[in-house]
Amino acid sequence: DRAEERVDDLEAERDHAEARADDLRRQLREANARNDDVEELVTYVEEERSLQERREAARGAPVWRRAKWWFLGRPTETDEE
């Protein structure tokens, strides 16, 4: 009968919509995981770049300043400001 066919059609449509929603959730999780990986990589690169800049600055520093850094420790960027 028509009512049963309509119910079957609506159930099939619901099942399809649920499957699509599950697929979209999976895609979102994957995209978020990739984004997290990219953010982690960016942080690593920024830290390495900062370290390299500090090393280059230290190479150009006078001997007395390098001795001071060796003895007292090197100031951080916030200390230098």
Phi and psi restraints in degrees (range 20) as a CNS / XPLOR table:
assign (resid 1 and name C) (resid 2 and name N)
       (resid 2 and name CA) (resid 2 and name C) 1.0 -63.2 20.0 2
assign (resid 2 and name N) (resid 2 and name CA)
       (resid 2 and name C) (resid 3 and name N) 1.0 -37.7 20.0 2
assign (resid 2 and name C) (resid 3 and name N)
       (resid 3 and name CA) (resid 3 and name C) 1.0 -64.4 20.0 2
assign (resid 3 and name N) (resid 3 and name CA)
       (resid 3 and name C) (resid 4 and name N) 1.0 -41.6 20.0 2
assign (resid 3 and name C) (resid 4 and name N)
       (resid 4 and name CA) (resid 4 and name C) 1.0 -66.2 20.0 2
assign (resid 4 and name N) (resid 4 and name CA)
       (resid 4 and name C) (resid 5 and name N) 1.0 -39.0 20.0 2
assign (resid 4 and name C) (resid 5 and name N)
       (resid 5 and name CA) (resid 5 and name C) 1.0 -63.0 20.0 2
assign (resid 5 and name N) (resid 5 and name CA)
       (resid 5 and name C) (resid 6 and name N) 1.0 -42.4 20.0 2
assign (resid 5 and name C) (resid 6 and name N)
       (resid 6 and name CA) (resid 6 and name C) 1.0 -63.0 20.0 2
assign (resid 6 and name N) (resid 6 and name CA)
       (resid 6 and name C) (resid 7 and name N) 1.0 -42.4 20.0 2
assign (resid 6 and name C) (resid 7 and name N)
       (resid 7 and name CA) (resid 7 and name C) 1.0 -61.8 20.0 2
assign (resid 7 and name N) (resid 7 and name CA)
       (resid 7 and name C) (resid 8 and name N) 1.0 -44.7 20.0 2
assign (resid 7 and name C) (resid 8 and name N)
       (resid 8 and name CA) (resid 8 and name C) 1.0 -61.3 20.0 2
assign (resid 8 and name N) (resid 8 and name CA)
       (resid 8 and name C) (resid 9 and name N) 1.0 -43.5 20.0 2
assign (resid 8 and name C) (resid 9 and name N)
       (resid 9 and name CA) (resid 9 and name C) 1.0 -61.7 20.0 2
assign (resid 9 and name N) (resid 9 and name CA)
       (resid 9 and name C) (resid 10 and name N) 1.0 -44.7 20.0 2
assign (resid 9 and name C) (resid 10 and name N)
       (resid 10 and name CA) (resid 10 and name C) 1.0 -65.8 20.0 2
assign (resid 10 and name N) (resid 10 and name CA)
       (resid 10 and name C) (resid 11 and name N) 1.0 -38.3 20.0 2
assign (resid 10 and name C) (resid 11 and name N)
       (resid 11 and name CA) (resid 11 and name C) 1.0 -65.6 20.0 2
assign (resid 11 and name N) (resid 11 and name CA)
       (resid 11 and name C) (resid 12 and name N) 1.0 -40.6 20.0 2
assign (resid 11 and name C) (resid 12 and name N)
       (resid 12 and name CA) (resid 12 and name C) 1.0 -64.5 20.0 2
assign (resid 12 and name N) (resid 12 and name CA)
       (resid 12 and name C) (resid 13 and name N) 1.0 -41.3 20.0 2
assign (resid 12 and name C) (resid 13 and name N)
       (resid 13 and name CA) (resid 13 and name C) 1.0 -63.2 20.0 2
assign (resid 13 and name N) (resid 13 and name CA)
       (resid 13 and name C) (resid 14 and name N) 1.0 -41.9 20.0 2
assign (resid 13 and name C) (resid 14 and name N)
       (resid 14 and name CA) (resid 14 and name C) 1.0 -62.8 20.0 2
assign (resid 14 and name N) (resid 14 and name CA)
       (resid 14 and name C) (resid 15 and name N) 1.0 -45.2 20.0 2
assign (resid 14 and name C) (resid 15 and name N)
       (resid 15 and name CA) (resid 15 and name C) 1.0 -60.4 20.0 2
assign (resid 15 and name N) (resid 15 and name CA)
       (resid 15 and name C) (resid 16 and name N) 1.0 -41.4 20.0 2
assign (resid 15 and name C) (resid 16 and name N)
       (resid 16 and name CA) (resid 16 and name C) 1.0 -63.9 20.0 2
assign (resid 16 and name N) (resid 16 and name CA)
       (resid 16 and name C) (resid 17 and name N) 1.0 -43.7 20.0 2
assign (resid 16 and name C) (resid 17 and name N)
       (resid 17 and name CA) (resid 17 and name C) 1.0 -64.1 20.0 2
assign (resid 17 and name N) (resid 17 and name CA)
       (resid 17 and name C) (resid 18 and name N) 1.0 -40.2 20.0 2
assign (resid 17 and name C) (resid 18 and name N)
       (resid 18 and name CA) (resid 18 and name C) 1.0 -65.2 20.0 2
assign (resid 18 and name N) (resid 18 and name CA)
       (resid 18 and name C) (resid 19 and name N) 1.0 -41.2 20.0 2
assign (resid 18 and name C) (resid 19 and name N)
       (resid 19 and name CA) (resid 19 and name C) 1.0 -64.3 20.0 2
assign (resid 19 and name N) (resid 19 and name CA)
       (resid 19 and name C) (resid 20 and name N) 1.0 -40.7 20.0 2
assign (resid 19 and name C) (resid 20 and name N)
       (resid 20 and name CA) (resid 20 and name C) 1.0 -64.2 20.0 2
assign (resid 20 and name N) (resid 20 and name CA)
       (resid 20 and name C) (resid 21 and name N) 1.0 -42.6 20.0 2
assign (resid 20 and name C) (resid 21 and name N)
       (resid 21 and name CA) (resid 21 and name C) 1.0 -62.8 20.0 2
assign (resid 21 and name N) (resid 21 and name CA)
       (resid 21 and name C) (resid 22 and name N) 1.0 -41.8 20.0 2
assign (resid 21 and name C) (resid 22 and name N)
       (resid 22 and name CA) (resid 22 and name C) 1.0 -62.0 20.0 2
assign (resid 22 and name N) (resid 22 and name CA)
       (resid 22 and name C) (resid 23 and name N) 1.0 -42.0 20.0 2
assign (resid 22 and name C) (resid 23 and name N)
       (resid 23 and name CA) (resid 23 and name C) 1.0 -63.7 20.0 2
assign (resid 23 and name N) (resid 23 and name CA)
       (resid 23 and name C) (resid 24 and name N) 1.0 -43.1 20.0 2
assign (resid 23 and name C) (resid 24 and name N)
       (resid 24 and name CA) (resid 24 and name C) 1.0 -65.2 20.0 2
assign (resid 24 and name N) (resid 24 and name CA)
       (resid 24 and name C) (resid 25 and name N) 1.0 -38.0 20.0 2
assign (resid 24 and name C) (resid 25 and name N)
       (resid 25 and name CA) (resid 25 and name C) 1.0 -63.2 20.0 2
assign (resid 25 and name N) (resid 25 and name CA)
       (resid 25 and name C) (resid 26 and name N) 1.0 -41.1 20.0 2
assign (resid 25 and name C) (resid 26 and name N)
       (resid 26 and name CA) (resid 26 and name C) 1.0 -63.1 20.0 2
assign (resid 26 and name N) (resid 26 and name CA)
       (resid 26 and name C) (resid 27 and name N) 1.0 -44.3 20.0 2
assign (resid 26 and name C) (resid 27 and name N)
       (resid 27 and name CA) (resid 27 and name C) 1.0 -62.5 20.0 2
assign (resid 27 and name N) (resid 27 and name CA)
       (resid 27 and name C) (resid 28 and name N) 1.0 -39.1 20.0 2
assign (resid 27 and name C) (resid 28 and name N)
       (resid 28 and name CA) (resid 28 and name C) 1.0 -64.9 20.0 2
assign (resid 28 and name N) (resid 28 and name CA)
       (resid 28 and name C) (resid 29 and name N) 1.0 -43.0 20.0 2
assign (resid 28 and name C) (resid 29 and name N)
       (resid 29 and name CA) (resid 29 and name C) 1.0 -60.1 20.0 2
assign (resid 29 and name N) (resid 29 and name CA)
       (resid 29 and name C) (resid 30 and name N) 1.0 -43.0 20.0 2
assign (resid 29 and name C) (resid 30 and name N)
       (resid 30 and name CA) (resid 30 and name C) 1.0 -64.6 20.0 2
assign (resid 30 and name N) (resid 30 and name CA)
       (resid 30 and name C) (resid 31 and name N) 1.0 -42.4 20.0 2
assign (resid 30 and name C) (resid 31 and name N)
       (resid 31 and name CA) (resid 31 and name C) 1.0 -64.3 20.0 2
assign (resid 31 and name N) (resid 31 and name CA)
       (resid 31 and name C) (resid 32 and name N) 1.0 -41.5 20.0 2
assign (resid 31 and name C) (resid 32 and name N)
       (resid 32 and name CA) (resid 32 and name C) 1.0 -64.0 20.0 2
assign (resid 32 and name N) (resid 32 and name CA)
       (resid 32 and name C) (resid 33 and name N) 1.0 -39.2 20.0 2
assign (resid 32 and name C) (resid 33 and name N)
       (resid 33 and name CA) (resid 33 and name C) 1.0 -64.5 20.0 2
assign (resid 33 and name N) (resid 33 and name CA)
       (resid 33 and name C) (resid 34 and name N) 1.0 -42.2 20.0 2
assign (resid 33 and name C) (resid 34 and name N)
       (resid 34 and name CA) (resid 34 and name C) 1.0 -63.3 20.0 2
assign (resid 34 and name N) (resid 34 and name CA)
       (resid 34 and name C) (resid 35 and name N) 1.0 -41.8 20.0 2
assign (resid 34 and name C) (resid 35 and name N)
       (resid 35 and name CA) (resid 35 and name C) 1.0 -61.9 20.0 2
assign (resid 35 and name N) (resid 35 and name CA)
       (resid 35 and name C) (resid 36 and name N) 1.0 -41.9 20.0 2
assign (resid 35 and name C) (resid 36 and name N)
       (resid 36 and name CA) (resid 36 and name C) 1.0 -61.6 20.0 2
assign (resid 36 and name N) (resid 36 and name CA)
       (resid 36 and name C) (resid 37 and name N) 1.0 -41.2 20.0 2
assign (resid 36 and name C) (resid 37 and name N)
       (resid 37 and name CA) (resid 37 and name C) 1.0 -63.0 20.0 2
assign (resid 37 and name N) (resid 37 and name CA)
       (resid 37 and name C) (resid 38 and name N) 1.0 -42.2 20.0 2
assign (resid 37 and name C) (resid 38 and name N)
       (resid 38 and name CA) (resid 38 and name C) 1.0 -65.0 20.0 2
assign (resid 38 and name N) (resid 38 and name CA)
       (resid 38 and name C) (resid 39 and name N) 1.0 -43.5 20.0 2
assign (resid 38 and name C) (resid 39 and name N)
       (resid 39 and name CA) (resid 39 and name C) 1.0 -61.8 20.0 2
assign (resid 39 and name N) (resid 39 and name CA)
       (resid 39 and name C) (resid 40 and name N) 1.0 -40.6 20.0 2
assign (resid 39 and name C) (resid 40 and name N)
       (resid 40 and name CA) (resid 40 and name C) 1.0 -63.8 20.0 2
assign (resid 40 and name N) (resid 40 and name CA)
       (resid 40 and name C) (resid 41 and name N) 1.0 -41.6 20.0 2
assign (resid 40 and name C) (resid 41 and name N)
       (resid 41 and name CA) (resid 41 and name C) 1.0 -65.6 20.0 2
assign (resid 41 and name N) (resid 41 and name CA)
       (resid 41 and name C) (resid 42 and name N) 1.0 -42.2 20.0 2
assign (resid 41 and name C) (resid 42 and name N)
       (resid 42 and name CA) (resid 42 and name C) 1.0 -60.8 20.0 2
assign (resid 42 and name N) (resid 42 and name CA)
       (resid 42 and name C) (resid 43 and name N) 1.0 -44.5 20.0 2
assign (resid 42 and name C) (resid 43 and name N)
       (resid 43 and name CA) (resid 43 and name C) 1.0 -60.4 20.0 2
assign (resid 43 and name N) (resid 43 and name CA)
       (resid 43 and name C) (resid 44 and name N) 1.0 -44.6 20.0 2
assign (resid 43 and name C) (resid 44 and name N)
       (resid 44 and name CA) (resid 44 and name C) 1.0 -61.1 20.0 2
assign (resid 44 and name N) (resid 44 and name CA)
       (resid 44 and name C) (resid 45 and name N) 1.0 -46.4 20.0 2
assign (resid 44 and name C) (resid 45 and name N)
       (resid 45 and name CA) (resid 45 and name C) 1.0 -63.9 20.0 2
assign (resid 45 and name N) (resid 45 and name CA)
       (resid 45 and name C) (resid 46 and name N) 1.0 -42.1 20.0 2
assign (resid 45 and name C) (resid 46 and name N)
       (resid 46 and name CA) (resid 46 and name C) 1.0 -62.5 20.0 2
assign (resid 46 and name N) (resid 46 and name CA)
       (resid 46 and name C) (resid 47 and name N) 1.0 -42.1 20.0 2
assign (resid 46 and name C) (resid 47 and name N)
       (resid 47 and name CA) (resid 47 and name C) 1.0 -64.6 20.0 2
assign (resid 47 and name N) (resid 47 and name CA)
       (resid 47 and name C) (resid 48 and name N) 1.0 -42.6 20.0 2
assign (resid 47 and name C) (resid 48 and name N)
       (resid 48 and name CA) (resid 48 and name C) 1.0 -64.6 20.0 2
assign (resid 48 and name N) (resid 48 and name CA)
       (resid 48 and name C) (resid 49 and name N) 1.0 -40.3 20.0 2
assign (resid 48 and name C) (resid 49 and name N)
       (resid 49 and name CA) (resid 49 and name C) 1.0 -63.2 20.0 2
assign (resid 49 and name N) (resid 49 and name CA)
       (resid 49 and name C) (resid 50 and name N) 1.0 -43.9 20.0 2
assign (resid 49 and name C) (resid 50 and name N)
       (resid 50 and name CA) (resid 50 and name C) 1.0 -62.5 20.0 2
assign (resid 50 and name N) (resid 50 and name CA)
       (resid 50 and name C) (resid 51 and name N) 1.0 -43.6 20.0 2
assign (resid 50 and name C) (resid 51 and name N)
       (resid 51 and name CA) (resid 51 and name C) 1.0 -62.3 20.0 2
assign (resid 51 and name N) (resid 51 and name CA)
       (resid 51 and name C) (resid 52 and name N) 1.0 -42.6 20.0 2
assign (resid 51 and name C) (resid 52 and name N)
       (resid 52 and name CA) (resid 52 and name C) 1.0 -63.7 20.0 2
assign (resid 52 and name N) (resid 52 and name CA)
       (resid 52 and name C) (resid 53 and name N) 1.0 -41.3 20.0 2
assign (resid 52 and name C) (resid 53 and name N)
       (resid 53 and name CA) (resid 53 and name C) 1.0 -62.7 20.0 2
assign (resid 53 and name N) (resid 53 and name CA)
       (resid 53 and name C) (resid 54 and name N) 1.0 -41.5 20.0 2
assign (resid 53 and name C) (resid 54 and name N)
       (resid 54 and name CA) (resid 54 and name C) 1.0 -65.6 20.0 2
assign (resid 54 and name N) (resid 54 and name CA)
       (resid 54 and name C) (resid 55 and name N) 1.0 -39.0 20.0 2
assign (resid 54 and name C) (resid 55 and name N)
       (resid 55 and name CA) (resid 55 and name C) 1.0 -63.6 20.0 2
assign (resid 55 and name N) (resid 55 and name CA)
       (resid 55 and name C) (resid 56 and name N) 1.0 -43.3 20.0 2
assign (resid 55 and name C) (resid 56 and name N)
       (resid 56 and name CA) (resid 56 and name C) 1.0 -64.3 20.0 2
assign (resid 56 and name N) (resid 56 and name CA)
       (resid 56 and name C) (resid 57 and name N) 1.0 -40.1 20.0 2
assign (resid 56 and name C) (resid 57 and name N)
       (resid 57 and name CA) (resid 57 and name C) 1.0 -65.1 20.0 2
assign (resid 57 and name N) (resid 57 and name CA)
       (resid 57 and name C) (resid 58 and name N) 1.0 -37.9 20.0 2
assign (resid 57 and name C) (resid 58 and name N)
       (resid 58 and name CA) (resid 58 and name C) 1.0 -66.6 20.0 2
assign (resid 58 and name N) (resid 58 and name CA)
       (resid 58 and name C) (resid 59 and name N) 1.0 -35.9 20.0 2
assign (resid 58 and name C) (resid 59 and name N)
       (resid 59 and name CA) (resid 59 and name C) 1.0 -63.0 20.0 2
assign (resid 59 and name N) (resid 59 and name CA)
       (resid 59 and name C) (resid 60 and name N) 1.0 -33.1 20.0 2
assign (resid 59 and name C) (resid 60 and name N)
       (resid 60 and name CA) (resid 60 and name C) 1.0 -88.7 20.0 2
assign (resid 60 and name N) (resid 60 and name CA)
       (resid 60 and name C) (resid 61 and name N) 1.0 -2.9 20.0 2
assign (resid 60 and name C) (resid 61 and name N)
       (resid 61 and name CA) (resid 61 and name C) 1.0 -77.3 20.0 2
assign (resid 61 and name N) (resid 61 and name CA)
       (resid 61 and name C) (resid 62 and name N) 1.0 148.2 20.0 2
assign (resid 61 and name C) (resid 62 and name N)
       (resid 62 and name CA) (resid 62 and name C) 1.0 -62.1 20.0 2
assign (resid 62 and name N) (resid 62 and name CA)
       (resid 62 and name C) (resid 63 and name N) 1.0 158.2 20.0 2
assign (resid 62 and name C) (resid 63 and name N)
       (resid 63 and name CA) (resid 63 and name C) 1.0 -58.4 20.0 2
assign (resid 63 and name N) (resid 63 and name CA)
       (resid 63 and name C) (resid 64 and name N) 1.0 -42.1 20.0 2
assign (resid 63 and name C) (resid 64 and name N)
       (resid 64 and name CA) (resid 64 and name C) 1.0 -61.9 20.0 2
assign (resid 64 and name N) (resid 64 and name CA)
       (resid 64 and name C) (resid 65 and name N) 1.0 -37.5 20.0 2
assign (resid 64 and name C) (resid 65 and name N)
       (resid 65 and name CA) (resid 65 and name C) 1.0 -69.6 20.0 2
assign (resid 65 and name N) (resid 65 and name CA)
       (resid 65 and name C) (resid 66 and name N) 1.0 -40.9 20.0 2
assign (resid 65 and name C) (resid 66 and name N)
       (resid 66 and name CA) (resid 66 and name C) 1.0 -63.9 20.0 2
assign (resid 66 and name N) (resid 66 and name CA)
       (resid 66 and name C) (resid 67 and name N) 1.0 -37.6 20.0 2
assign (resid 66 and name C) (resid 67 and name N)
       (resid 67 and name CA) (resid 67 and name C) 1.0 -64.5 20.0 2
assign (resid 67 and name N) (resid 67 and name CA)
       (resid 67 and name C) (resid 68 and name N) 1.0 -41.2 20.0 2
assign (resid 67 and name C) (resid 68 and name N)
       (resid 68 and name CA) (resid 68 and name C) 1.0 -61.2 20.0 2
assign (resid 68 and name N) (resid 68 and name CA)
       (resid 68 and name C) (resid 69 and name N) 1.0 -44.8 20.0 2
assign (resid 68 and name C) (resid 69 and name N)
       (resid 69 and name CA) (resid 69 and name C) 1.0 -63.0 20.0 2
assign (resid 69 and name N) (resid 69 and name CA)
       (resid 69 and name C) (resid 70 and name N) 1.0 -39.7 20.0 2
assign (resid 69 and name C) (resid 70 and name N)
       (resid 70 and name CA) (resid 70 and name C) 1.0 -64.0 20.0 2
assign (resid 70 and name N) (resid 70 and name CA)
       (resid 70 and name C) (resid 71 and name N) 1.0 -40.7 20.0 2
assign (resid 70 and name C) (resid 71 and name N)
       (resid 71 and name CA) (resid 71 and name C) 1.0 -78.3 20.0 2
assign (resid 71 and name N) (resid 71 and name CA)
       (resid 71 and name C) (resid 72 and name N) 1.0 -46.9 20.0 2
assign (resid 71 and name C) (resid 72 and name N)
       (resid 72 and name CA) (resid 72 and name C) 1.0 -98.2 20.0 2
assign (resid 72 and name N) (resid 72 and name CA)
       (resid 72 and name C) (resid 73 and name N) 1.0 -13.9 20.0 2
assign (resid 72 and name C) (resid 73 and name N)
       (resid 73 and name CA) (resid 73 and name C) 1.0 97.0 20.0 2
assign (resid 73 and name N) (resid 73 and name CA)
       (resid 73 and name C) (resid 74 and name N) 1.0 151.0 20.0 2
assign (resid 73 and name C) (resid 74 and name N)
       (resid 74 and name CA) (resid 74 and name C) 1.0 -83.8 20.0 2
assign (resid 74 and name N) (resid 74 and name CA)
       (resid 74 and name C) (resid 75 and name N) 1.0 134.0 20.0 2
assign (resid 74 and name C) (resid 75 and name N)
       (resid 75 and name CA) (resid 75 and name C) 1.0 -67.0 20.0 2
assign (resid 75 and name N) (resid 75 and name CA)
       (resid 75 and name C) (resid 76 and name N) 1.0 149.5 20.0 2
assign (resid 75 and name C) (resid 76 and name N)
       (resid 76 and name CA) (resid 76 and name C) 1.0 -81.8 20.0 2
assign (resid 76 and name N) (resid 76 and name CA)
       (resid 76 and name C) (resid 77 and name N) 1.0 172.4 20.0 2
assign (resid 76 and name C) (resid 77 and name N)
       (resid 77 and name CA) (resid 77 and name C) 1.0 -60.4 20.0 2
assign (resid 77 and name N) (resid 77 and name CA)
       (resid 77 and name C) (resid 78 and name N) 1.0 -37.0 20.0 2
assign (resid 77 and name C) (resid 78 and name N)
       (resid 78 and name CA) (resid 78 and name C) 1.0 -70.3 20.0 2
assign (resid 78 and name N) (resid 78 and name CA)
       (resid 78 and name C) (resid 79 and name N) 1.0 -30.6 20.0 2
assign (resid 78 and name C) (resid 79 and name N)
       (resid 79 and name CA) (resid 79 and name C) 1.0 -69.2 20.0 2
assign (resid 79 and name N) (resid 79 and name CA)
       (resid 79 and name C) (resid 80 and name N) 1.0 -31.7 20.0 2
assign (resid 79 and name C) (resid 80 and name N)
       (resid 80 and name CA) (resid 80 and name C) 1.0 -77.0 20.0 2
assign (resid 80 and name N) (resid 80 and name CA)
       (resid 80 and name C) (resid 81 and name N) 1.0 -18.9 20.0 2
